[in-house]
Structures are given as C-alpha cells and as structure tokens.
Amino acid sequence: MRSQAEPNPDRRGEARASLIFALTAALAALAAYGILIPSWAAFGDDPNFLWTYHRGGAAAYRPFMAWIREYGVLLYEWFSPFAGEAVMRWRIAALGLRWLSSVLYFITLRRAYPRRTGLIFAAGLLFLLYPGFSQQAVPVEFILHFFSLCCILASIAIHQSALNSSRRSLSALRMIAAGGLSLVGVFSCEYFIGLEIVRAVLVYRSLDADDAARTRFRRTAVTTLPFLAILALFLYWRLFRTSITYLEPVLLEELRADPLSAVTGLMTQAVGDLKTAFIDAFRLPLSTRLSGKSGFLGLLLTLVFSVLFYVVVRRFEAPGANEDTDSERRSRDERWRMVGLGLFAGLVGGAPVWGAGLEMTLTLFWDRLTLSFAWGAALAAVAFLSEILRPRYRAVGLALLAAVPLGYQFQVQNRFRRDWELTRAAVWELKWRAPDLAPGTLLLFDRLPTGSLTDNSLNALVNWAYETPRAPEREAYKVFEIDNRRESLLTLRPESPVVHGAFHGVMSDAVIAVKSPSACLMLLRPGDRNLPFLSKTGRALLPIVSDPGKRVIPTADRPMTLPPFFADEPAHGWCFYYERAEAAADRGDWAEVLRLAHEAEAQGLAASTAVELRSFLIAALIGGDPELAERYAAAVEAEEGVPAFFRPALEAFDPASLSPEGRRIRERMISVPDSSGFDQEDFRSGTAYN
C-alpha cells in the first residue's frame, strides 16, 4: 500500500502524464490496428450484424440479438443509424473505444499507484495491445464489449475524482454520473463485471494517503456499496429474471447436481484459464513467423515503438521524474501487490466465463473470452517483469513487453487482410459462376474459403449478393459448412426438408461447393466423387444433391447488388474464365467454353490446379482443337489423382463426334481406373473410417 507520508499527485502532473499516454497509445493503436483498416471488411459475425441492419434497419437488431444482449442491443439501435452498412465507421468507432479504454485504464491505475507511472504506462500499452485477443478486425460485434468496458472504467475514474473533490455538490454529481455509467456498463455486457469488485481497491488507494487508514476504508466502503448493489441487481436479473437464453448459468446447475465435482472442476478450469490468459497469451507473438513485406513491416514497427516506449517509460521510471523516495524493499512489496491485484482481477473477471461453463482458448472466435482477463493480465505481467529485472534493464524490458505485441497485432490484422481477399474472391467467383440462383438453393461448402468466416456469416453475404431489393428480408438461400454440420447432414435423404432460420428447402436442391485458398470456387456435379481434395463427407453427399446446372440461372433478370464493402469487381484473372466456362458447360455451350479457353490462353493465364481444366479439355475435344486438348491432357496426367476426376465427364458424351486425335486422347484418359476406393453406404454406417 502507499506510504502514509506519500503525497497525492498534483493534478497538473496527472494531466500531463495522461496526455502523454493518450498520444502514445493513439500512435500504437493506429500502428497495430489502423494501418490495414482500409484493406479488409467483415469477419466473424459482422456480416450477420450488417445484413440484419440492411434487411430491417435499426429496429431489426432487437429480434436479432435481444436473446443475447437484452440491454446491449440499445447501443446498436442508437449507433447503427449513423454507421449503417459503412464498415469503416464501425471500425473507427471500435478502435476509438479500445484506445479510450486504455487511457481510462492508465488514469485509474495511476491514481491508485502515482509513484509507479512508468510501470502503469507500460501496463496501459500492454492492455491496449493484449495479444490474447485477436478480433479487433471484428468491430461490429465487439464495439459493444469496448463500450461496456469504457463505461465501467470511466465510472471508476469519476468515482476516484469524486472522493478527492473538495466541493461536496460537485462530488455528489460525479457519484451520480459514476453510478449511471456503471449501470450501463454492467447491464450492456457481462464481460467486465469483475471490475466492480476491483473498484474498491482502486478507490481506496486513490484516497489521500494523509488520511487515517480507517477513514479511507470507511469512505471506500460507503461509496462502493451502491456499485456493489448494481452488481448484485445485475446478477439477480441475469440469473432469475432475464429472457436471455445465451450463456446459461451452467455452474449453478452443476453445483446443485454434484457440489464436490463442480468445485473441483471449477478450480481446475480457473487455473487453466489463468495460465492461458496470463502466460500463454504472451507467448503468441514469439511463435509468429515473419515473412514477406508484412513481416518486415511488423518487425520495423516493433523496433520503432520499442524505442518510443523506452523513451517514455524511462522518463517516468527515472527517480528525477517522479521524485520516488521509497526504499527498494517498499517498492518491491508494492510491485508484488500489483501482481496480486492482477491475479485477483483475473479471478473475479473469470466469473462470467466459468459461470456459463465456457471453454476459453487462444483460437479465433473463442479468444474473445480473454477480454475478461486482460485487465489483470496486463498489470500482473508488467509488475512481475519489473520486479525480476534489474533497475537498469527495467525500462528496456517494459518497452519490449509492450512493443512485441504491437508487431504481433499488426501481423494478425494482415492475416485478416489476406482472408478478406479470399472471401471477396469466393463471392465474386460465385457470382461469375452463377449470375443468379434458384430460390431454395442450399450451398454446402466442403471447406470455407478462410478460417475467419463462419458459415452463418458467409450465408449472410450470399443472401445479400442474391437478394431481391424489394424483399431484402427473405432468406432465399442457405450456406452450411459440411464439416460443421456433418452428423445432421449424413442423416438426410434427397427428399428431406432443410429448415434453418427463415430458410426452407429440400436436400435435393443443395449444391456442394469447394473453395481452397489456391484454387477457384467449384460447384460440384454428382459425378465429381474423384475430386482429389473432396472430403469423405462431401463424397457421401454428392449422390443426393443437385447438379449445379439445375440451380444456376445463367442470366440474371432482376436487379441485384453486392454489399457495399465488396467494392468494385476484381480484375478478370484465370478464375473469371474458369467460372464462366463452367456456367457455359452447364448449358452445353462448348463453343463458348472454347472461346473462353483461347481468350485465357491469349492473356497468359493458367490454372492453379489441373482439375480446373475439365470443361476446357472437353470443349477442345468437341471443338476440334487437338493441340490445345493435348496440352490440357498432359497437364492433367502430370498431376496426381486428377485423371480419375476427369473420367466420368469424358465418358458422358459420344466419341463418334470427335476427330481421331480427339478419340485417342479421350480413350487414353478414361482408361484411368476409379481411385476413390469409396463406398457411400459404408461411409454412412461409419466403417469407412476404420
């Protein structure tokens, strides 16, 4: 605790330190999260949030998310009319709130530990750049979380100011404002309710050290009780009165059923989650491989900001800068208390996670749970490192501890940028392949284009891309990832109905799609079981789904618009010609396929895999271009596993119409045996895995 003789920090010094931190944090936030903002659009659940607004405006958010955030939905109802479908506005707002949360983090902790400004400076930066959370690129979903965090931290900051104010009337107004912000922050999102317990420590330490400990304790207790009452009210509402069905209180049910087992499991999970958030999260930057221009830029940012952070932290850590007269022993005790406060914050912060029985990992989507631990993890890490390092190395160590996650977060944003390029390409390739789709089509993706997009989110993008403007509320299409819904899909038959959300269809109207990062989007035909990179589940489903030619409408006769964040149509590379050729093949227009082949050849475009040459090869055979057909055949035969994929299609047409050279090529290629070794019914019974 702070020495009784320790004076309160002067307001001018506090304002100057806060301003320096705010400016430094702004630069760090822009470097880590802002440089690549124009390069990506929507990930995670953001497409669903944006599509919801697109379909029904701000009013549509209540039925969409009130079952998750009964009061948090108010933020979307208020902010969405301003941000609309403009992802950039959501990004800027979310980034601004994250920056503001770090500033409030610094202010509240510095008031509690005014003699540890350098250490708190580093902790605030680490909180801003916390490597355990990697979803800053999902602004629409997480704007609520950072709004809630800012409300609670602002409430604590105002609470601290109120108790140190000499004007009673102003102090009362500040306490009312602090209570209102706490109410909003706690009820809008449960992630940060643990900070209401930490509040008491921060308030107590921010009181005038010249006052008696009993007086400080009494003032803290009296003024903190209303906030604990708000927390108690929230817990009562959340457990017994709310209509929310998300995050059920699993722990309470387990305690009723088997108390000993529940407590043992809780302790085990708590230790594991604290290790994940307090130790494993900080290892992530060290396991990231740097390559290419982005790797060089990330390393450069790390070096530049290491120097900047060192200069600032060294300034505040220097004895002359903060007039620190504490003994080294007292300083060590205080640093260990800060480590303890960080761990305590982690324990109370984990309550929403453990109460709901959620499993926290450092993988995309599930790392959102680390937000509840970030406050304590940043403080504990900085205080611990400050303790184990010699004073001469302390500023360097703290600067690196904050700067390395900055470079890592930049790399994370770059991965999102690459993922968005793949997502954008997949949707455009689908539009080239299918200018329109018959309503009721179910798209079964054997694999999604990227790991940063769920099938629910891709479903939003596909429905948006093919919607009828006069009826945007319709969900005429559905996207499923096969592996994600494997068990339910394998029980279906062609006549089985498929009902999900507002979508109604049948399994026989489904089309299987495959999109890998290095290849074009493929809509599979029933005979495509030998596709080398098709999963076993996909092969099992092929006989009961539709031929894409029956679901693709070759000419769009209705107005359709892609989401505004898809920008302009990309340049016509190989995949454009492949998709248009596949669409022409559906119609049996082999002359058009051959024309597209010659045009692609003239532009020097080449397939990324030989499986994309099938329609072009058939068109060359039918069109009497044996030289081109021979080139394609040689490419097919050179790629392992591909010839068997071509065999069913080559067998499907009469060789009598081919030239002698064409018949020779055809006969050579259909002689390749079926290499799938696959039996559909065997797979359905589960024996194909044995």
Buried (B, 14 or more C-beta within 10 A) or exposed (E): BBEEEBEBBEEEBBEEBBEBBBEBBBBBBEBBBBBBBEBBBBBBBBBBBBBBBBBBEBEBBBEBBBBBBBBBBBBBBEBBEEBBBEBEBBBBBBBBBBBBBBBBBBBBBBBBBBBBBBBBBBBBBBBBBBBBBBBBBBBBBBBBBBBBBBBBBBBBBBBBBBBBBEEEEEBEBBBEBBBBBBBBBBBBBBBBBBBBBBBBBBBBBBBBBEEEEEEBBEBBEEBBEBBBEBBEBBBEBBEEEBEBEEBEBBBEEBBEEEEEEBEEBBEEBBEEBBEBBBEBBBEBBEEBEBEEEBBEBBBEBBEBBBEBBBEBBBBBBEEEBBEBEBEEEBBEEBBEBBBBBBBBBBBBBBBBBBBBBBEBBBEBBEBBBBBBBBBBBBBBBBBBBBBEBEEEEBBBBBBBBBBBBBBBBBBBBBBBBBBBBBBBBBBBBBBBBBBBBBBBBBBBBBBBBBEBBBBBBBBBBBBBBBBEEEEBEBBBBBBBBBBBBBEEBBEBEEEBEBEBEEBBBBBBBBBBBBBBBEBBBBBBBBBBBBBBBBBBBBBBBBEBBBBBBEBBBEEEEEEBEBBBBBEEEBEBEBBBBBBBBBBBBBEEBBEBBBBBBBEBBEEEBEBBBBBBBBBBBBBBBBBBBBEBBBBBBEBBBEBEBBBBBBBBBBEEBEBEEBBEBBBBBBEEBBEBEEBBEBEBEEBEEEEBEE
